[in-house]
Amino acid sequence: MSKAQKLSLFAIFLLAFVLRFWKLGDISFSFHADEASQAYNAYSLIKTGRDMYGQSFPILFRANGSYQPPVYTYLTIIPVFLFGNTIFAARFVSAFSGVLLVVLSFYFWIFFGLGKKEEKILQGIFAALFVAISPWSVHFGRLAVEGNLVVLFFGLGVFFTLLSLEKIRRQTLFFILGCLFLGLSTHTYYTERVTAFLYIFFFIILSRNYFKANKKALLYGFFVFLLFILPHLYIAKTGALTRRLAQVGYFGDPAFVNSDFSGKLLFVCKNFAGHYLDYFSPKNLFFNSGNELGRVSPDLSVFYPLFVFLAILGLKGFFNKLGDNLVKIFVFLVLVSPIPASLTGDAFYPLRVLTFLWIITNLVSYGFYLTYRCIVNNWLRFFVLSVLILYCLFILYTSRFVLFRYRALGGGGSYPYLRLLDQIKRYGSSKVFIDRTDRSWGVGIISAYLLKADPFSVQRNLKSQLITPYYSAEVNPYEIFVIDNIIIKPIEWGEICGKDLLLVGDRFSVSQDQMKSHFLTKVFEIEDLRGEAYLFGYNTNKPCSER
């Protein structure tokens, strides 16, 4: 590599780091219950060796009415131990894995790129750049989501399996490492339970001549992969393994349940085909994909609109290289990675197809490489590249770092509750009731994490509310949280009495009539990001004898 290429690569890695870690713990970007539950479970493991329900090192973590794959939570032990109970620590693993994915993307093309050494270096630099600045990669790299981590693990699995085909030493070891990361990916995010299986069988078929001569490698690698499958089989009968699919899939739809076999088959085929094709829609990929957590920032899709032209060029370039193993695998993954997400009820949900988006990003970067190569003048090359980067960063900044805080959260989100935690510290001697509604879903676990609630106390409280076994198809999403003097539960007016009591709710929690009948006095307001009053704190003079 030339000195200029090394400096460019360093600048890309630095840019990737800044885009993911800058203001990572800022409360104005909100904090989701799923992020908090993973972080609090990590904190509980540090303190007690058990999760928040008192379960020793679970295969799946029960949380928020469902189950979370374990790898992200276990890795979060490290940043929580180092940085404490902060939003930064909860998101650190995702952000760091996003930076590592940029590095991995570079080495993918260095080892398996298309062309000579110098061409591979350039392809690797562009792949790293496009992964570093793509909206999906930045957005999910700034959230504590397992889907972002699984792209790294799955990518490492693909990288090492491909490396085992190279004529180098320790080929068997590389295949074993590839199977290890593929197996680990099945415990990192739900979709890879399907994608990893499909990939490893495709790879074995693709490389059948290699494995005919290296049966030992196939045997050892497959054995390692199967070891990771055993925990899934252990809990398969409990219903926990498929709980998430039951929640988000369309198999519970009355149109499916009440149909005969042919009706069920037609229903599934129709929904699967429609949702599968949605992931290839240029509108969804390049123009607008919505603003929910599983999507990306306002007025922006998973890719920039300009990337649609580069994707077309990259696709054309791939078709000219279909004989190459890298292209075969990329094409295969593009086709199969949306399959698990197509079994869910959401028409387009990028969080469930981040591996698919990573492959598309490589396709886009190759399209830019072909464009760059056609430009002869070096100054014109520099100008085109600079304009592209500035264009992407400007759109990304205005969408992810400005509009996201206001529009995507609808003015509410967890931001007012995060500010509330500082406010109620002044009421240390009072009993604090926080109204828990569907509008404030997750405030219990968020408070437990950020307030460093005693894990032993939380374990006793949550375990006492279990009405099903830890691994079960039925999970209560509405548990009561008790954190020292704070109780987070729906309002029961018979309990709202006494001078040393603080009641907190949003604008819909307490009516004017209820304020009068329960002698409530408003003592503070907390504004949302729009500057509008969102939460209200009340004291009461109603004696408890009048209950």
C-alpha positions in Angstrom: 0.0 0.0 0.0 1.1 3.5 -0.7 1.5 6.1 2.0 -1.6 8.0 0.7 -3.6 4.8 0.8 -2.5 4.1 4.4 -3.5 7.7 5.4 -6.9 7.3 3.7 -7.5 4.1 5.4 -6.6 5.5 8.8 -8.9 8.5 8.1 -11.8 6.1 7.3 -11.3 4.1 10.5 -11.2 7.4 12.5 -14.4 8.6 10.7 -16.1 5.3 11.5 -15.2 5.7 15.1 -16.4 9.3 15.4 -19.7 8.6 13.7 -20.5 5.8 16.1 -19.0 7.1 19.4 -19.7 10.9 19.2 -22.3 11.7 21.9 -23.1 8.0 22.2 -24.4 8.4 25.7 -26.3 11.6 25.2 -29.8 11.3 26.7 -31.4 13.4 24.0 -31.0 10.4 21.7 -33.3 8.5 24.0 -32.7 5.1 25.5 -34.9 2.0 24.7 -36.0 -0.7 27.1 -34.3 -3.4 25.1 -31.0 -1.6 25.4 -31.5 -1.1 29.2 -32.5 -4.8 29.8 -29.3 -6.1 28.2 -27.2 -3.6 30.1 -28.9 -4.3 33.5 -28.6 -8.0 33.0 -24.9 -7.5 32.4 -24.7 -5.4 35.6 -26.6 -8.1 37.5 -24.2 -10.8 36.2 -21.2 -8.7 37.4 -22.7 -8.3 40.9 -24.4 -11.7 41.4 -23.5 -14.1 38.6 -27.3 -14.2 37.8 -29.6 -12.2 35.6 -32.4 -9.9 36.9 -34.7 -12.9 37.5 -32.0 -14.8 39.4 -31.3 -17.2 36.5 -27.7 -18.4 36.4 -26.1 -17.5 33.0 -29.2 -18.0 30.8 -29.2 -19.4 27.2 -31.7 -16.7 26.4 -32.3 -13.6 28.6 -36.0 -13.1 29.6 -36.8 -9.4 29.2 -39.6 -7.0 28.3 -42.1 -9.7 27.5 -39.8 -11.7 25.2 -36.3 -13.2 25.1 -33.0 -11.7 24.0 -30.1 -13.7 22.5 -27.3 -13.9 25.1 -24.0 -12.9 23.3 -24.6 -9.1 23.3 -25.5 -9.2 27.0 -22.5 -11.2 28.0 -20.1 -9.0 26.1 -21.7 -5.9 27.7 -20.3 -7.0 31.0 -17.0 -5.5 29.9 -18.1 -1.9 29.2 -20.5 -1.9 32.2 -17.7 -3.0 34.4 -15.3 -0.3 32.9 -17.7 2.6 32.4 -20.4 2.0 34.9 -24.2 2.0 34.4 -24.3 4.5 31.6 -26.0 4.7 28.2 -22.5 4.8 26.7 -21.7 1.4 28.3 -24.9 -0.1 27.1 -24.2 0.8 23.5 -20.5 0.3 23.5 -20.5 -3.3 22.1 -22.7 -2.3 19.2 -20.6 0.9 18.4 -17.3 -1.0 18.6 -18.5 -3.9 16.5 -19.6 -1.3 13.9 -16.0 0.0 13.7 -14.6 -3.5 13.5 -17.0 -4.3 10.7 -15.4 -1.4 8.7 -12.0 -3.0 9.3 -13.4 -6.5 8.3 -14.9 -5.1 5.1 -11.4 -3.8 4.1 -9.8 -7.1 4.6 -12.5 -9.0 2.8 -11.5 -7.3 -0.4 -7.8 -7.4 0.3 -8.0 -11.2 0.6 -10.8 -12.0 -1.8 -11.2 -9.0 -4.1 -11.6 -9.0 -7.8 -8.4 -8.4 -9.8 -4.8 -7.7 -9.0 -3.3 -6.6 -5.7 -3.6 -2.9 -6.3 -7.2 -3.3 -7.5 -8.0 -5.2 -4.3 -6.5 -2.5 -2.1 -8.6 0.1 -3.7 -11.7 -2.1 -3.5 -11.0 -2.6 0.2 -10.6 1.1 0.9 -13.9 1.9 -0.8 -15.7 -1.0 1.0 -14.5 0.3 4.3 -15.5 3.9 3.4 -19.1 2.9 2.4 -19.7 0.7 5.4 -18.3 3.6 7.6 -20.8 6.2 6.3 -23.9 4.1 5.3 -27.0 5.3 7.2 -27.9 1.8 8.4 -24.4 1.1 9.7 -24.2 4.4 11.6 -27.8 4.3 12.9 -27.7 0.8 14.4 -24.1 1.2 15.5 -25.4 3.9 17.9 -28.0 1.6 19.4 -27.6 -1.4 21.7 -29.0 -3.9 19.2 -27.8 -7.5 18.7 -28.4 -7.2 15.0 -25.4 -4.9 14.6 -23.1 -7.3 16.5 -24.3 -10.3 14.5 -23.1 -8.8 11.2 -19.6 -8.7 12.5 -19.7 -12.3 13.8 -21.4 -13.6 10.6 -19.0 -11.7 8.5 -16.1 -13.2 10.4 -17.6 -16.7 9.8 -17.8 -16.0 6.1 -14.3 -14.5 6.0 -12.6 -17.5 7.7 -14.5 -20.1 5.7 -13.4 -18.4 2.5 -9.9 -18.1 3.9 -9.8 -21.9 4.4 -10.0 -22.3 0.6 -6.9 -20.3 0.0 -3.6 -22.1 -0.6 -2.1 -21.2 2.8 -1.1 -23.1 6.0 -3.7 -24.0 8.6 -6.7 -24.2 6.3 -8.4 -26.6 8.7 -8.1 -24.2 11.5 -9.6 -21.3 9.5 -12.6 -23.5 8.6 -13.1 -24.4 12.3 -12.8 -20.7 13.2 -15.4 -19.9 10.5 -17.8 -22.5 11.9 -17.2 -21.1 15.4 -18.2 -17.6 14.4 -21.2 -18.9 12.4 -22.3 -20.9 15.4 -21.8 -18.0 17.7 -23.9 -15.8 15.4 -26.9 -18.1 16.0 -26.8 -17.0 19.7 -26.3 -13.3 18.8 -29.5 -12.6 16.8 -32.5 -14.6 15.8 -32.2 -14.3 12.0 -28.8 -16.0 11.9 -30.4 -19.2 13.2 -31.6 -19.6 9.6 -29.0 -17.8 7.6 -26.0 -19.5 9.2 -27.4 -22.9 8.5 -28.2 -22.0 4.9 -24.7 -20.5 4.4 -22.7 -23.4 5.8 -24.5 -25.9 3.7 -24.1 -23.7 0.6 -20.4 -23.3 1.3 -19.8 -27.0 1.7 -21.6 -27.7 -1.6 -19.6 -24.8 -3.3 -16.3 -26.2 -1.9 -17.2 -29.9 -2.2 -14.0 -30.7 -4.1 -11.9 -29.2 -1.4 -13.7 -31.1 1.3 -13.4 -34.4 -0.6 -9.7 -34.1 0.0 -10.0 -32.6 3.4 -12.6 -34.6 5.2 -11.0 -33.9 8.6 -11.6 -30.1 8.2 -15.3 -30.8 7.3 -15.7 -33.1 10.3 -14.1 -30.8 12.9 -15.8 -27.6 11.6 -19.2 -29.2 11.5 -18.7 -30.6 15.0 -17.9 -27.1 16.3 -21.0 -25.7 14.6 -23.2 -28.4 16.0 -21.9 -27.7 19.6 -23.5 -24.2 19.3 -26.8 -25.7 18.2 -27.2 -27.9 21.3 -28.3 -25.1 23.6 -31.0 -24.2 21.1 -32.2 -27.8 21.1 -32.2 -27.8 24.9 -34.8 -25.1 25.2 -36.7 -25.9 21.9 -39.6 -27.6 23.7 -40.2 -24.7 26.2 -41.5 -22.2 23.6 -38.9 -19.7 24.5 -36.9 -20.4 21.3 -39.8 -19.3 19.1 -41.4 -16.7 21.4 -40.1 -13.8 19.3 -41.3 -15.3 16.1 -44.7 -15.8 17.7 -44.8 -12.1 18.6 -43.7 -10.6 15.3 -44.7 -13.3 12.8 -48.0 -13.6 10.9 -48.7 -17.2 11.9 -51.1 -15.9 14.7 -53.2 -13.9 12.2 -56.8 -15.1 12.3 -56.7 -15.5 8.5 -54.0 -18.1 9.0 -55.4 -19.8 12.1 -58.9 -20.2 10.8 -58.0 -21.5 7.4 -57.7 -25.0 6.1 -54.3 -26.4 4.9 -54.5 -24.9 1.4 -55.7 -21.6 2.8 -52.8 -21.6 5.3 -50.3 -22.4 2.5 -51.7 -19.6 0.3 -51.6 -17.1 3.1 -48.0 -17.9 4.0 -46.9 -17.8 0.4 -48.6 -14.5 -0.3 -47.2 -12.8 2.8 -43.7 -14.3 2.5 -43.4 -13.3 -1.2 -44.7 -9.8 -0.6 -42.4 -9.2 2.4 -39.4 -10.8 0.7 -39.7 -8.6 -2.4 -40.1 -5.5 -0.1 -36.4 -5.9 0.9 -35.4 -5.5 -2.8 -37.5 -2.5 -3.3 -35.4 0.6 -4.4 -37.9 2.8 -2.6 -37.3 1.1 0.7 -33.6 0.7 0.3 -32.7 4.1 -1.1 -35.5 6.6 -0.5 -37.7 6.0 2.6 -37.9 3.1 5.0 -39.8 4.7 8.0 -38.7 6.1 11.3 -39.3 3.3 13.9 -36.5 1.8 16.0 -36.1 -1.1 13.6 -35.7 1.4 10.8 -33.5 4.4 10.5 -33.5 8.2 10.8 -36.2 10.7 9.5 -36.2 11.4 5.7 -33.5 8.9 5.1 -33.5 5.2 4.2 -30.9 2.6 4.8 -28.8 4.0 1.9 -28.5 7.5 0.4 -30.6 8.0 -2.7 -27.4 8.5 -4.8 -26.3 4.9 -4.0 -29.0 3.5 -6.2 -26.9 4.2 -9.3 -23.8 2.7 -7.7 -25.7 -0.4 -6.8 -26.8 -0.9 -10.4 -23.2 -0.5 -11.5 -22.0 -2.9 -8.8 -24.6 -5.5 -9.7 -23.5 -5.3 -13.4 -19.9 -5.7 -12.3 -20.8 -8.7 -10.2 -22.5 -10.4 -13.1 -19.3 -10.2 -15.1 -17.5 -12.0 -12.2 -19.9 -14.7 -11.4 -17.2 -17.4 -11.5 -15.4 -15.8 -8.5 -16.1 -17.4 -5.1 -16.6 -14.1 -3.3 -19.3 -13.0 -5.9 -21.0 -16.4 -5.6 -21.2 -16.1 -1.8 -22.3 -12.5 -1.9 -25.1 -13.3 -4.4 -26.2 -16.3 -2.4 -26.4 -14.2 0.8 -28.3 -11.4 -0.9 -30.9 -14.0 -1.9 -31.2 -15.9 1.4 -30.5 -13.3 4.2 -34.0 -11.7 3.9 -35.7 -15.0 4.3 -36.0 -14.9 8.2 -37.3 -11.3 8.2 -39.9 -12.3 5.5 -41.5 -14.6 8.0 -42.4 -11.6 10.2 -45.4 -9.3 9.9 -43.4 -6.2 9.1 -43.2 -5.2 5.5 -39.8 -3.7 5.7 -37.7 -3.9 8.9 -34.0 -3.2 8.3 -32.9 -4.3 11.8 -33.6 -7.9 10.9 -31.6 -7.8 7.7 -28.4 -6.1 8.6 -26.3 -8.8 7.0 -28.2 -8.3 3.8 -27.5 -4.6 4.0 -23.8 -5.2 4.6 -23.7 -7.2 1.4 -25.5 -4.6 -0.5 -23.0 -2.0 0.8 -20.2 -4.0 -0.6 -22.1 -4.1 -3.9 -22.5 -0.3 -3.8 -18.8 0.1 -3.0 -17.8 -2.0 -5.9 -20.0 0.1 -8.2 -18.1 3.2 -7.0 -14.8 1.4 -7.6 -15.8 0.8 -11.2 -16.8 4.4 -11.6 -13.6 5.7 -10.0 -11.5 3.5 -12.3 -13.2 5.1 -15.3 -12.1 8.6 -14.2 -8.6 9.1 -15.6 -7.7 12.5 -14.1 -6.5 12.2 -10.5 -7.8 15.7 -9.5 -11.3 14.8 -10.9 -11.2 11.6 -8.9 -10.4 13.5 -5.7 -13.2 16.0 -6.5 -15.8 13.3 -7.1 -14.8 11.4 -4.0 -14.8 14.5 -1.8 -18.2 15.6 -3.0 -19.6 12.2 -2.4 -18.3 12.1 1.2 -19.5 15.6 2.0 -22.9 14.9 0.5 -23.3 11.7 2.6 -22.1 13.3 5.8 -24.3 16.4 5.4 -27.4 14.3 4.9 -26.4 11.9 7.7 -25.8 14.7 10.2 -29.1 16.5 9.6 -31.1 13.2 9.7 -29.4 11.2 12.5 -28.0 13.9 14.7 -30.6 16.6 14.3 -34.0 15.4 13.1 -33.9 12.0 14.8 -34.0 13.5 18.3 -37.2 15.4 17.6 -39.2 13.7 14.9 -38.4 10.0 15.3 -39.3 10.1 19.0 -42.5 12.1 18.5 -41.4 14.6 21.3 -41.5 11.9 23.9 -39.6 8.7 24.1 -37.5 8.0 27.2 -35.9 11.4 27.3 -38.4 13.0 29.8 -38.0 9.9 32.0 -34.2 10.1 31.9 -34.5 13.7 33.1 -36.9 12.5 35.7 -34.3 10.3 37.4 -32.3 13.3 38.3 -35.4 15.2 39.5 -36.6 12.4 41.9 -33.2 12.2 43.6 -34.4 15.2 45.6 -37.1 13.1 47.1 -35.0 10.5 48.7 -37.1 10.2 51.9 -40.5 10.1 50.0 -42.3 7.2 48.4 -42.3 7.8 44.6 -45.0 6.3 42.4 -44.3 6.5 38.6 -47.3 5.7 36.5 -46.5 2.8 34.1 -48.6 2.8 31.0 -48.1 1.7 27.4 -46.8 5.2 26.8 -44.1 4.7 29.4 -43.3 1.0 28.5 -39.8 0.1 29.7 -39.3 2.9 32.2 -38.9 0.2 34.9 -35.9 -1.5 33.5 -34.4 1.8 32.3 -34.6 3.2 35.8 -33.2 0.0 37.4 -30.2 0.2 35.2 -29.4 3.9 35.4 -30.1 4.0 39.2 -28.0 0.9 39.8 -30.8 -0.9 41.5 -29.6 -3.6 43.8 -29.6 -6.8 41.7 -30.5 -9.0 44.7 -33.6 -6.9 45.4 -34.6 -6.8 41.8 -34.2 -10.5 41.5 -36.5 -11.2 44.5 -39.1 -8.7 43.1 -39.2 -10.0 39.5 -38.9 -13.7 40.5 -42.0 -13.3 42.8 -44.0 -12.1 39.8 -43.1 -15.1 37.6 -46.3 -17.0 36.7 -44.6 -19.3 34.2 -41.2 -21.1 34.1 -38.2 -18.9 33.2 -38.1 -20.5 29.7 -41.7 -20.3 28.5 -43.8 -19.3 25.6 -45.8 -17.0 27.9 -43.9 -14.0 29.2 -45.4 -11.1 31.2 -44.3 -7.8 29.7 -45.9 -5.6 32.4 -44.0 -6.3 35.6 -43.9 -4.0 38.6 -40.4 -2.6 39.4 -39.5 -1.6 43.0 -36.3 0.4 43.3 -35.6 1.5 46.8 -38.3 4.2 47.5 -39.5 4.1 43.8 -42.5 2.0 42.6 -43.2 1.8 38.9 -46.6 0.4 38.3 -50.1 1.5 37.0 -51.8 4.0 39.3 -54.0 2.5 42.0 -55.7 5.5 43.6 -56.2 3.8 46.9 -52.4 3.8 47.4 -52.0 7.5 46.6 -52.1 9.1 50.0 -49.8 10.5 52.7 -47.7 13.6 52.9 -44.4 11.9 52.0 -45.5 10.7 48.5 -44.7 11.8 45.0 -46.8 10.8 42.1 -45.4 11.1 38.6 -47.3 10.7 35.3 -47.7 12.1 31.9 -50.5 14.5 30.7 -52.9 11.6 30.4 -52.2 10.0 33.8 -54.1 12.4 36.0 -57.3 14.3 35.2 -58.4 17.6 36.7 -61.1 15.7 38.7 -58.6 13.3 40.0 -56.4 16.1 41.1 -59.2 17.6 43.2 -60.6 14.3 44.6 -57.1 13.2 45.7 -55.9 16.6 46.8 -53.0 16.6 44.4 -50.7 19.6 44.1 -48.4 19.9 41.0 -44.8 20.4 42.2 -42.8 20.1 39.0 -43.0 19.6 35.2 -40.5 18.0 32.9 -40.3 19.0 29.3 -39.7 16.8 26.3 -37.2 17.7 23.5 -39.8 20.0 21.9 -39.9 22.1 25.1 -43.5 20.9 25.9 -44.5 19.8 29.4 -44.5 15.9 29.2 -44.2 14.6 32.8 -45.8 16.0 36.0 -44.9 15.5 39.6 -47.7 15.7 42.3 -47.8 15.8 46.1 -50.9 14.9 48.0 -52.4 16.0 51.3 -54.9 13.2 51.4 -54.6 11.2 54.7 -54.2 7.5 54.3 -57.1 7.0 56.8 -59.5 8.1 54.1 -58.6 5.3 51.7 
